[in-house]
Amino acid sequence: MPIKIAHIFVYAQNRSACKRLEAFGYQNARTFQRMRIDMTAPPPEPTLPDGITIRTLRRGQEERALYEAFEEAQADEWGHERMPYDQWLYYFIECESDFDPTLWFLACEGEEIVGYALCRWDRPGEPDGSTVRYLAVRRAWRRRGIALALLHHTFGEIYRRGKRKVGLGVDATSYTGAERLYARAGMFVFQTTLHYEKVIRDA
């Protein structure tokens, strides 16, 4: 019998919808959160490990290198599927009408990209804040404080440019415990979405 998995996302505060899904055999499989920092003062300066620097994307020179770093680092993300470079370039850069390479922050060791914070100045529905679309560090460079440094650098740059709020999404079910890192950086949860699944077997 072929097996299919039905997926439904619902806001955690919608308890009636959650109960209905559970009554029909759905189970809460993952929890996703929107987190945010509201800055009333300049954030801490980033503390970087020896040999690591943070700079912005060199447009037209290192998209391929960033793509390879991205695919390696994001491979640990639930549901991630590697896409061809041309598609990545189109969806991440070319079709972004307001793409700003100065909001793509790269952590580097020499010329090698070891981590990144890929940001947008605006996010639909949150015009007074910026958003971190992707934040990750490659496996060999994790647990050295690079992700926290990227966050502090990002917050500082966005604060300097005039905004006081920065948000991001996180899979709170992930083994990486990223939400704890974000809380250490001063972020708080302001929205929770539950991912429900149900296994359906065709007769």
Buried (B, 14 or more C-beta within 10 A) or exposed (E): EEEEEEEEEBEBEEEEBBEEBEEEEBEBBBBBBBBBBBBEEEBBEBEBEEEBEBEEBEEEEBBEBBBEBBBBBBEEBEEEEEBEEEEBBEEBBEEEEEBEEEBBBBBBBEEEBBBBBBBBBEBEEBEEBBBBBBBBBBEEBBEBBBBBBBBBBBBBBBBEEEBBBBBBBBBBBBEBEBBEBBEEBBBEBEBEBBBBBBEEEEE
